[in-house]
Amino acid sequence: MNLDKAFSYKFQTYEPGVLIELYLPKKAKYQGKLYEVLTDGFRLKNVKENLKRKKKERSDFLKNYTEIEELTDCRIDKIASFYYGYSMYEVDGVFFSPQKGSIEERTQIIRLMFFPNLEEVQTLEPKIEYKKLRSLVHKLLKGDAKDRETLGQLNQAVAEYIKKWIDDIALFLFGYILFELCEQIKQLNEYEGQSIEEEIWLTSFWNLRVNRVKVTIAADSNGLG
């Protein structure tokens, strides 16, 4: 088989999405729970079952996130798949605490990217060509509240889809990942006397645009098509 003809790479037009980064101190005691939560998150059934446990505690945890609806089983069951991977890296940082002064700390960063399913969105507005639909979704994600309201009035079905998609991500990030990590920190403090973390950060970047370069397999490469 001629490998030069078996496959090639092709540039793909951009996809709008959201970039999320979770910042927490790099400590060995968190690694097991962190890996468990992140990998179990690939199985949506597990996430839903998890969210249905300790609902009162999770609701209290999410009290200040007013955009999230009440954590009913019905709402949880409507969460759609959107999480397919993560990356991790570490940085050295210096932080200032009024109580403790300057603190040098190694920070672990978990990076996640989420992309709306544009093919599914297009079924809601089949008359909008793909390029315009992609641009619309990008504007709904990155625009300010006034822009989103205006666009939503003109494209209600797409706007409602994106709102639910964002709410699903919020439930996953705050109600599942962060809640579970905070519970682990509390348990370590209660049972082992480990120190607590004063803060855990989650940052979001809403102007993400990703171009994939995808491999394509030639149809005549000995049945590899």
C-alpha positions, 0 to 999 in steps of 0.5 A: 500500500502506498502510504502517501495516497492512503491518507491526507490532512485537510483544514476545517473551517472554524468551530465556535466554542467555550474554553474553560480553565479550572485552577487549584493547588497541585497536591498529590492528595487531590489527584485520585479524586480529580482523575476519577471525576474527570474520567467518570464525566465521559459517561453521561449516565454517571454524571446524571446519577451523581447529580441526583445525589446530595441534591440539597447540598448541590443546590446550596452550593449553586445558590448564587448561580441564579441562571441554573434552574432547580435541580430536579430529576427532570432537569438533570435527565435533559442534559445532553452530551458535550464533554469529550476530553481535557488537558492539564498543565502546571504553573508556578505562582505567587499569591498574596493573602492578608492573613498569610502574606505572600504564598508561593504555590504550584497551580494545576490547571485543567483545560476543557473546551466545549463546542455546540453541535452545529449539525443539531442546531441546524435542524432547528433552523434548516433555512439558515446556511451553515456559514451564517449559522456558525457565525450566529452561534459564535455571536450568541456565545461571545456577545454581551447581554444586549446583543444576545437578547437581540439575536435571540428575538430573531433566532429564538430556537437557536438562542434557546438551544445555546442557553440550555447548552450553556446551562448544561455545561454550568451544571457539569462544571459547578454541580458535578466537577467542582462540587465533588472536588470541594466535597473531597477537600472537606472530607480530607479536612474532617477525617485527616485534619488536612488544610482547606483551600481558601479558593478554587478558580474557574475561568471562562473564555467565550470567544473561542474559535478552533480550526481542526486539521483532520485526517481523511482516508482515501477510498481506494486504499485497500479498503481503508475508505 
